[in-house]
C-alpha cells in the first residue's frame, strides 16, 4: 500500500554536517524499515519526509566530481568563512549558502513512482512552476539536470542545481534553488563542472530581494501537487 503522507520539516539555517547527519539517519531508518517489511505478511508503510533548509557557506563535491573544480585552498576557504565536504550524492561541485532554498526529499519512491528520471524531472518542474509564479520563464538544458534560464542561447544561466542519491528507491540529497543567494561564492568553483555557463538567482533576475518564506510556501505547494503528496507539518 502506497503511503502518500509526507512529513514536512524546515530546519532553518543549519550547519551542513548536522543536516547531512540528520538526513542520513532518516534515510537509513526508511531503508531498514523496507528491509524489515520483506519478512512481514502485512507490510507496515514506510514514512516520507520533505525537508527545507539553508546552510552557512559551504561547498559540496559529489561522487563524480573533480576536486580541482574547487578553486580555493584551505586558507581561501577560511577567508570566505566557508566549509567543504565530499559527499555521496550524484553530480559535481556546488555551493550552498544563506538565501538559498535547499530541498531534501527523503522519500520512498515505492510510495509514488519508481522512475529516477521522472523523479528528477518532477523536482525540476516544481522549481519551474515556482519561477513562473514570479514571472520568470525557466526550463531545462538538454543533457544537464537542474533548472535554467535562456537555456536555448548563449545567455544560459543556472538557477537551481540538483544532485540526488537513491538506494532501494529511497532518496536523499536533492536540489539547491537560488533565491537571495550571494552569487559571488560561485566564483570560487566551477559550478557543477560547467565552466562556460553563468549562475543566477531570483534576486538578480527580478532586481530585488524576495520573501524567502513566501517562495518556500509556493515551492512546497507545487512539490506536493506534482507528487500527489499529503504534506503534514512535523514540528
C-alpha positions in Angstrom: 0.0 0.0 0.0 1.4 3.4 -1.0 1.8 6.0 1.7 1.3 9.5 0.3 1.7 11.2 3.6 4.9 13.2 3.8 6.3 14.9 7.0 7.4 18.4 6.2 10.3 20.0 8.2 12.0 23.3 7.8 15.4 23.1 9.6 16.1 26.8 9.2 19.8 27.8 8.9 21.7 24.6 9.8 25.4 23.6 9.6 25.9 21.3 6.6 27.4 18.4 8.6 24.5 18.4 11.1 21.9 18.4 8.3 23.8 15.6 6.5 23.8 13.5 9.7 20.0 14.1 10.1 19.4 13.2 6.5 21.4 10.0 6.8 19.6 9.0 10.0 16.2 9.4 8.3 17.3 7.7 5.1 18.8 4.7 7.0 15.7 4.3 9.1 13.5 4.2 6.0 15.8 1.7 4.2 15.9 -0.5 7.3 12.1 -0.3 7.5 11.8 -1.6 3.9 14.2 -4.4 4.6 12.2 -5.5 7.6 9.0 -5.3 5.6 10.2 -8.1 3.3 9.7 -10.6 6.1 6.2 -9.4 7.1 2.9 -10.7 5.8 1.3 -7.4 6.4 3.6 -4.6 5.2 4.0 -1.6 7.6 4.0 1.5 5.3 7.3 3.5 5.1 7.4 7.2 6.1 8.4 10.0 3.8 10.0 13.4 4.5 10.3 16.7 2.7 13.0 19.0 4.3 13.8 22.6 3.5 17.0 24.1 4.9 19.5 26.9 4.4 23.2 26.3 5.1 26.0 28.6 6.1 28.6 29.0 3.3 29.6 25.5 2.1 30.9 23.8 -1.0 30.0 20.1 -1.6 31.5 17.7 -4.1 29.5 14.8 -5.4 30.8 11.3 -6.1 31.6 12.0 -9.8 33.0 15.4 -9.1 36.6 16.7 -9.7 38.3 18.2 -6.6 40.1 20.7 -8.9 36.7 22.3 -9.5 37.1 23.9 -6.1 39.3 26.9 -6.8 40.1 27.7 -3.1 42.7 26.1 -0.8 42.2 25.8 2.9 43.3 29.3 3.6 40.9 30.6 0.9 38.0 28.7 2.4 38.8 30.2 5.8 38.9 33.7 4.3 35.4 33.1 2.8 34.2 31.5 6.1 33.2 28.5 4.0 33.5 24.8 4.6 34.0 21.9 2.1 32.6 18.4 2.1 33.0 15.4 -0.3 29.6 13.7 -0.2 27.6 10.7 -1.5 25.2 12.3 -4.0 25.5 12.4 -7.7 26.8 15.4 -9.6 29.9 17.6 -9.3 30.6 20.6 -7.1 28.1 23.2 -5.9 27.7 25.9 -3.4 25.1 26.3 -0.6 24.6 29.4 1.5 22.1 31.8 3.1 19.3 32.9 0.9 19.2 29.6 -1.0 16.4 27.1 -0.5 18.0 23.6 -0.2 15.4 20.9 -0.5 16.0 17.4 0.7 13.1 15.0 -0.2 13.7 11.8 1.7 11.1 9.7 0.0 10.3 6.0 -0.5 9.6 6.2 -4.2 7.7 2.9 -3.9 5.0 5.2 -2.4 5.0 7.4 -5.6 6.7 6.0 -8.7 9.9 4.0 -9.3 11.5 6.1 -12.0 14.5 8.2 -11.0 14.4 10.2 -14.2 10.8 11.1 -13.7 11.7 12.0 -10.1 14.4 14.4 -11.2 12.1 16.0 -13.9 9.3 16.4 -11.3 11.5 18.2 -8.9 12.7 20.4 -11.7 9.1 21.1 -12.7 8.2 22.3 -9.2 11.0 24.9 -9.4 10.0 25.9 -13.0 6.4 26.4 -11.9 7.5 28.4 -8.8 9.6 30.7 -11.0 6.7 31.1 -13.4 4.6 32.4 -10.5 7.1 35.3 -10.2 7.1 35.9 -14.0 10.5 34.2 -14.6 10.5 31.9 -17.6 12.7 28.9 -16.9 13.2 25.4 -18.3 15.7 22.6 -18.8 19.0 22.4 -20.6 19.3 19.2 -22.7 21.9 16.9 -21.2 22.1 18.6 -17.9 20.0 18.4 -14.7 18.7 21.4 -12.8 16.7 24.5 -13.9 18.0 27.0 -16.3 17.0 30.4 -17.8 17.6 31.1 -21.5 18.8 27.5 -22.0 18.5 27.8 -25.7 21.1 30.5 -26.2 24.5 31.8 -25.1 22.9 33.6 -22.1 22.0 30.3 -20.5 22.3 30.5 -16.7 21.5 28.1 -13.9 19.2 29.0 -11.1 18.7 25.6 -9.5 21.3 22.8 -9.1 20.4 19.2 -8.4 22.2 16.1 -7.1 20.5 13.1 -5.5 21.2 9.7 -4.0 18.8 6.7 -4.3 19.1 3.3 -2.8 16.3 0.7 -2.6 14.1 3.5 -4.1 14.7 5.7 -1.1 16.0 9.2 -2.0 18.2 11.7 -0.2 20.0 15.0 -1.0 18.0 17.0 -3.6 18.3 20.5 -5.1 19.6 24.0 -4.3 17.4 26.9 -5.5 19.0 30.3 -5.6 16.6 32.9 -4.2 18.6 35.7 -2.5 21.9 33.8 -2.8 25.3 35.7 -2.8 26.4 34.7 -6.3 30.0 35.8 -5.7 30.6 32.5 -3.9 30.1 30.7 -7.2 33.2 32.4 -8.5 35.3 30.1 -6.3 34.2 26.9 -8.1 33.5 25.5 -11.5 29.8 25.1 -10.7 28.6 21.5 -11.5 31.8 21.1 -13.5 30.4 23.5 -16.2 32.9 26.3 -16.9 31.2 28.2 -19.7 27.7 28.9 -18.2 26.6 31.6 -15.7 24.7 31.1 -12.4 21.8 33.3 -11.4 19.2 33.9 -8.6 15.7 35.2 -8.3 17.0 38.3 -6.7 19.3 39.0 -9.6 16.6 38.3 -12.2 14.0 40.5 -10.5 16.3 43.2 -9.2 15.0 42.9 -5.6 15.2 40.6 -2.6 12.4 38.0 -2.3 10.5 37.0 0.8 12.1 33.6 1.1 9.3 32.2 3.3 6.8 33.0 0.6 8.9 31.3 -2.1 9.2 28.3 0.2 5.4 28.1 0.6 4.8 28.3 -3.2 7.6 25.7 -3.9 6.2 23.4 -1.3 2.7 23.6 -2.8 4.0 22.7 -6.2 6.0 19.8 -5.0 3.0 18.5 -3.1 0.7 18.8 -6.1 3.1 17.2 -8.6 3.9 14.2 -6.4 0.3 14.0 -5.2 1.6 14.2 -1.6 -0.4 14.8 1.6 2.0 17.1 3.5 1.9 17.1 7.3 4.0 19.7 9.3 6.4 17.8 11.6 7.2 20.1 14.5 
